[in-house]
Amino acid sequence: MTDLNSMLKIKTKDLDIVNELLTNPDNVQVKALCELIEKFGGAAAINKKAELARNPETLMQRLKDMNSPYVADLEWLMEQRDNKAFISMDDYCKTVLGKDADVSAVDFSNAVTLEVSAMQFFPWLMAQARQAIDKKELLPGRIIRVRNMAEQVEDNGDILATALAMQIIGATYVESLDTRGTDGSNVHLAGGPATLSGFFGGIGQPNHYPMKWAEEYLTYYTTYGIKQVLNVNSGTILLGYMMHRLGVDIEFKISVFVGNDNPYFILWTLMTAKLFSRKDGTTSLVGFNLSNSVNNETIRQANMLRKQLGLEKQVRFEHHITETYKSIVLQPYNRRDELVQIAKEVPNISAKHEGGEPEIEATREHPSDIFDYFMAKKDILAGNLMDTLMDNYLDKHHSVNLTAQALIRSGIGVIAATNLH
């Protein structure tokens, strides 16, 4: 067996060939990326612009300059944070375990990040925050957005307000760029269900679209300071690795739709991240959604691979605990019990909640649906669905707290919005 293992060693001469390909000045793909980075002023200038754009004072001033109605909400949120209106983590643990419980018994060394998706509209976050105060709940430490980017730019500064709110509450967040196959580029999606089976060929970023994705990223990064984005295509995943290696401080997470559903696929994902890491060992891959089909043994093996590659602290496994009730998985789908088991031994996991509790969702006139993510705001308003969709989102928030409680009862800590709890 040892002899067989040694046969898998990649020969130095083969690595040299790959390096020659990547560094060849005539390489069309690399040349296009380098030219794009230079178009934006070079990596150092790009990162500086993003840092300035992300500055809280800059974001607030831009919102004030456009007379955004969200200024008052953000000022309220800062006031609540400063006044410690949100329940502390210690008090939350005591609420779960009993007022006389020894909170120090809860182990935060493998704390699970609480995650919710998708926070489509800034007012939903405010409703979530008010409920968290009223009901003494936790706001999640990681928030995912799938809203059309161009639309949120034009919506009273929604994109700016969200960027500032995430810094106020102390949560990481992810935006989903518009160049993701749903913009007409993927002919397999253009015909709806009649052509959907063609989608099995991969998430559509055909032909010149990977470079379009890279340019869209640099635009939002330098204009709004948006650092973390969703990544859905092998080509744009590679571009994300390459951009980071070339000095752009991009971060991304890989979508569940990419299908990391077995240890060999996961090895491929992590191995590429390692090969393109910087000299200091950092990578642009901050996390990836495991397939909804994975089991705990898959996660266990994936963690062994991640640890051997030195990526255990850098790359988070983002595991769906609940899913939207319609259009993505067979229901009932709830992985909470399995999470409690695996979190005791595998670190750096986030518990992602994309749906509410299946038994609650089943009672809703309009249960959560993955296709709702792609509805334009004008269509939501025309259908009088805004409050309904916000209720779907708050169902997910409810599930986040049920997961937090289950973990804490098992002696496992959680990571919520760090500036609030």
NORMO-V186826 format. One record per residue. PHI is phi in whole degrees, -180 to 180 (NA if undefined). OMEGA is omega in radians with two decimals (999 if undefined). NEAR is the number of other ideal C-beta (glycine too) atoms within 8 Angstrom. Layout:
PHI_OMEGA_NEAR / PHI_OMEGA_NEAR
This chain:
NA_3.12_4 / -61_3.12_5 / -63_3.11_6 / -64_3.14_7 / -57_-3.08_7 / -64_3.14_7 / -68_-3.13_6 / -84_-3.12_6 / -61_-3.13_5 / -78_-3.09_6 / -70_3.13_6 / -57_-3.12_6 / -65_3.10_6 / -73_3.05_8 / -63_3.11_9 / -62_3.13_8 / -64_3.11_8 / -63_3.13_8 / -63_3.09_8 / -63_3.10_8 / -63_-3.08_8 / -68_-3.06_8 / -96_3.12_8 / -65_-3.12_8 / -61_3.12_5 / -93_3.10_5 / -66_-3.02_10 / -62_-3.07_6 / -67_-3.14_6 / -67_3.13_11 / -61_3.13_10 / -62_3.14_9 / -67_3.13_14 / -62_3.13_9 / -65_3.11_8 / -65_3.12_12 / -62_3.10_15 / -67_3.10_8 / -58_3.14_6 / -90_3.04_11 / 102_-3.12_7 / 94_-3.01_9 / -60_-3.10_9 / -63_3.13_7 / -68_3.12_9 / -61_-3.12_15 / -64_3.13_11 / -67_3.10_8 / -60_-3.14_12 / -65_3.12_14 / -61_3.12_9 / -67_-3.13_9 / -66_-3.10_13 / -85_-3.11_13 / -57_-3.09_9 / -56_3.13_8 / -65_3.10_6 / -64_-3.14_10 / -61_-3.14_15 / -65_-3.14_11 / -64_3.12_8 / -63_3.09_10 / -67_3.10_15 / -67_-3.13_9 / -63_3.13_6 / -98_-3.13_8 / 56_-3.12_5 / -68_3.08_11 / -68_-3.09_7 / -83_3.12_13 / -60_-3.13_10 / -62_3.12_7 / -63_-3.12_12 / -68_3.08_14 / -64_3.07_8 / -63_-3.11_8 / -63_3.10_13 / -64_3.13_9 / -64_3.13_8 / -65_3.08_11 / -62_-3.08_13 / -66_3.14_6 / -87_3.12_6 / 56_-3.13_6 / -74_-3.14_6 / -83_-3.13_12 / -63_3.09_11 / -75_3.14_8 / -65_3.11_9 / -61_-3.13_7 / -68_3.10_9 / -64_3.12_14 / -61_3.12_12 / -68_3.08_11 / -62_-3.12_8 / -77_-2.98_9 / -97_-3.04_10 / 115_-3.01_5 / -63_-3.13_4 / -99_-3.08_3 / -71_3.08_9 / -87_-3.07_4 / -65_-3.14_9 / -64_3.11_4 / -74_3.09_7 / -79_-3.05_11 / -90_-3.14_8 / -97_-3.12_6 / -67_3.07_6 / -114_-3.05_13 / -55_-3.14_9 / -92_3.10_15 / -76_3.08_13 / -81_-3.02_17 / -134_3.12_15 / -135_3.14_14 / -150_-0.03_12 / -118_3.12_10 / -86_-2.96_14 / -81_-3.04_10 / -132_-3.09_11 / -53_3.12_11 / -58_3.09_8 / -65_3.12_12 / -64_3.14_11 / -67_3.08_10 / -62_3.11_10 / -64_-3.13_13 / -66_3.14_12 / -65_3.10_8 / -65_-3.14_11 / -61_3.10_15 / -68_-3.06_10 / -63_-3.04_6 / -103_-3.14_6 / 56_-3.14_9 / -110_3.09_9 / -93_2.90_15 / -87_-3.09_14 / -65_3.14_15 / -90_-3.14_14 / -146_-3.05_16 / -130_-3.11_14 / -109_3.08_14 / -122_3.11_13 / -130_-3.10_10 / -76_3.06_12 / -52_-3.05_8 / -67_-3.10_13 / -61_-3.14_7 / -67_-3.09_10 / -71_3.06_11 / -62_-3.06_8 / -90_-3.01_5 / -104_3.03_10 / 57_3.14_8 / 79_3.14_11 / -52_-3.09_13 / -66_3.11_13 / -72_-3.12_13 / -62_3.12_16 / -66_3.13_14 / -59_3.13_13 / -75_-3.11_13 / -61_-3.13_12 / -64_3.09_11 / -74_3.12_9 / -65_-3.05_12 / -87_-3.14_13 / 80_3.12_9 / -127_2.97_12 / -84_3.13_9 / -149_-3.06_12 / -129_3.01_12 / -105_-3.14_12 / -116_-3.08_12 / -63_-3.10_12 / -73_3.11_9 / -81_-3.07_10 / -143_3.03_13 / 88_3.13_11 / -95_-3.09_7 / -99_3.14_7 / 103_-3.10_5 / -72_-3.09_10 / -96_-3.09_13 / -66_3.13_8 / -76_3.11_12 / -98_-3.00_12 / -65_-3.09_8 / -100_-3.13_9 / 66_-3.10_7 / -58_-3.10_5 / -65_-3.12_5 / -123_-2.96_12 / -65_-3.12_10 / -62_3.08_6 / -65_3.14_8 / -66_3.12_12 / -62_3.11_5 / -71_3.10_5 / 132_3.10_7 / -69_-2.93_12 / -75_2.93_13 / -136_-2.96_15 / -76_2.93_6 / 57_-3.06_4 / -88_-3.00_5 / -67_3.07_11 / -57_3.11_11 / -70_3.05_11 / -64_3.09_9 / -62_-3.13_15 / -62_3.13_13 / -68_3.09_9 / -63_3.10_12 / -59_-3.10_12 / -62_3.11_13 / -65_-3.12_8 / -74_3.10_13 / -65_-3.09_16 / -80_-3.08_10 / -90_-3.06_7 / -125_3.12_10 / 74_-3.12_13 / -72_-3.00_12 / -103_-3.07_9 / -104_3.12_11 / -133_3.06_14 / -77_-3.14_13 / -129_-2.95_12 / -126_-2.98_12 / -135_-3.11_15 / -59_3.12_7 / -67_3.14_8 / -76_3.01_13 / -63_3.09_15 / -62_3.09_9 / -61_3.10_13 / -61_3.07_13 / -63_-3.07_15 / -68_3.12_11 / -60_3.13_14 / -65_3.13_15 / -63_3.14_9 / -86_2.99_10 / 111_3.11_10 / -80_-3.04_12 / -83_3.11_8 / -68_2.98_12 / -132_3.10_9 / -149_2.98_13 / -119_-3.13_16 / -94_-3.07_13 / -70_3.03_11 / -60_-3.10_9 / -68_3.10_6 / -70_2.97_14 / 91_3.05_7 / -68_-2.97_13 / -120_3.09_9 / -155_-3.06_8 / -60_-3.12_9 / -73_3.06_6 / -64_-3.14_10 / -64_3.07_15 / -60_3.11_9 / -58_-3.13_8 / -61_-3.07_13 / -72_-3.13_14 / -63_3.13_9 / -67_3.08_11 / -60_-3.13_15 / -68_-3.10_11 / -62_-3.12_7 / -103_3.10_11 / -68_3.12_9 / -77_3.14_8 / -60_3.14_3 / -83_3.08_4 / 90_-3.11_7 / -78_3.12_8 / -132_3.11_14 / -79_3.11_13 / -80_-3.14_17 / -98_3.12_11 / 179_2.99_11 / -150_3.08_14 / -75_2.97_14 / -72_3.07_16 / -59_3.08_9 / -66_-3.11_10 / -88_-3.04_5 / -68_3.03_11 / -116_-3.06_7 / -66_3.11_8 / -67_3.06_6 / -61_3.13_13 / -65_3.13_15 / -63_3.12_11 / -68_3.12_10 / -62_3.13_12 / -67_3.09_13 / -63_3.10_8 / -65_-3.13_12 / -60_-3.12_13 / -67_-3.14_9 / -65_3.11_6 / -87_3.10_10 / 73_-3.07_7 / -115_-3.05_13 / -60_-3.11_10 / -86_-3.05_5 / -90_-2.99_8 / -111_-3.08_14 / -90_2.97_11 / -87_-3.10_15 / -103_-2.92_14 / -111_3.12_14 / -69_3.05_14 / -91_2.99_12 / -127_3.11_15 / -130_3.06_11 / -54_-3.02_12 / -67_-3.07_13 / -123_2.84_9 / 81_3.11_6 / -141_3.12_8 / -138_2.99_6 / -72_3.12_3 / -103_0.04_9 / -78_3.12_5 / -124_3.11_12 / -157_-3.04_9 / -107_-3.01_10 / -63_-3.11_12 / -62_3.11_8 / -66_3.12_9 / -61_-3.12_16 / -59_3.13_12 / -68_-3.02_8 / -76_-3.10_12 / -66_3.12_13 / -72_-3.09_8 / -125_-3.11_7 / -112_-3.14_11 / -84_3.01_8 / 54_3.03_8 / -115_2.93_16 / -112_3.11_13 / -97_-3.05_16 / -92_-3.12_14 / -119_-3.11_18 / -104_3.10_13 / -148_3.05_14 / -87_3.07_16 / -64_-3.08_11 / -54_-3.13_13 / -69_3.06_7 / -80_3.13_10 / -55_-3.09_14 / -62_-3.13_9 / -91_-3.07_5 / -78_3.06_13 / -63_3.08_3 / -129_3.10_8 / -68_-3.10_11 / -62_-3.06_15 / -142_-3.11_10 / -59_-3.12_10 / -72_3.09_8 / -64_-3.12_11 / -62_-3.02_9 / -101_3.10_7 / -79_3.06_9 / -71_-3.12_7 / -59_-3.12_9 / -62_3.12_6 / -74_3.08_8 / -63_3.13_11 / -67_-3.13_9 / -64_3.12_6 / -89_-3.13_6 / 55_-3.04_7 / -108_-3.01_11 / -60_-3.14_9 / -66_3.13_7 / -63_-3.14_10 / -69_3.07_12 / -66_3.07_12 / -63_3.05_9 / -58_-3.13_14 / -65_3.13_14 / -70_2.99_12 / -63_3.11_15 / -67_3.08_16 / -60_3.08_15 / -60_3.13_11 / -65_3.07_14 / -55_-3.09_15 / -73_3.03_10 / -64_3.09_10 / -66_3.10_16 / -57_-3.12_14 / -66_3.14_9 / -63_3.13_12 / -66_-3.11_15 / -64_3.09_15 / -62_3.11_8 / -91_3.09_9 / 84_-3.12_7 / -111_-3.14_14 / -75_3.12_12 / -131_3.07_15 / -109_3.08_10 / -105_3.10_13 / -61_-2.88_13 / -69_-3.14_9 / -85_-3.06_7 / -112_-2.96_11 / -121_999_11
